[in-house]
Structures are given as structure tokens and as C-alpha cells.
Amino acid sequence: MLLLVAFLLLVALPAHAFVVGFGHRHAATPGAVDTALLKRGAVWLLSAVLAIGVTQALQV
């Protein structure tokens, strides 16, 4: 399970951000924060934390 989480954090999350997060389809104002990218990143990180928590709970 830790290999899966490591893969998600080190490979899948950056690849997802690069493919989906950097290709803006709308004209954003310079200096604006990409909230959609932040939301996707937060969901990815939350799912990784939940996966670790479930794994730890099941091992006890």
C-alpha cells in the first residue's frame, strides 16, 4: 500500500497537474491563483492520507 501511495504522490499527482493543471482554457489574470488546480491537489493529497489511515487502521 505504501508503494501505491508513493506512486500517487511522486508520479501521478505531478503528471496530473502537468497535463490538466497547466493547460488553461480560459484567460486568467496575471498573478491569479488557479483554484481548480489547488482543489485537485488537495483532493489527491486527502485521498493519499485517507488511504494511509485506512491501511493503518486495518493493520491494528
N, C-alpha and C positions, 0 to 999 in steps of 0.2 A: 504494500500500500504506500509505503514511503517513496518507492521509486515512481509510482504513479503521480503522487503529489509533486515530487521533484520535477518530473517531466512537465506537468501542468505549469508550474511556476517558472521553469527555466526555458522551456521551448514553446509550449502552446500559448501562454499569455503574451510573450513578446511578439510571436508570429501573428497572433490575432490582432494585437494593437497595430502592428506594422501594416497588415493587409486591410483591416477595416477602419482603424482609428486615424490613419494619416491621410486617407483619401477623402477630402471634404467635397461634398456635393453642393454645398451652399457657400455663399461668400461670407466668411466670418470677419468680424472687425479685427484689426491687428491688436495683438495682446490679449484677446479674449480667451477664456478657458474653455476647452472642449468638454462640456459636461457629459456628453454621451460617452466619451472615452473614459472619463472618470467613473461613471456609473458601471460600465462594463468591467473595468479593472477592479472595482470594489466587489462586484458580484463574483468574479473569478477568485479573488482572494478570500472572500467569505466562504465560497464553496470548498476551497482548499482547507480552510480552518475547520469547517464542519466535517469534512472527510477525515481529518486527523482526529477530531474529537470523537467521532463515531468509532473509529478504529481503536482508540484508546479505551473507550467505554466497553467495547466488546472483548477486549483482551483481559479485563479485570475479572 
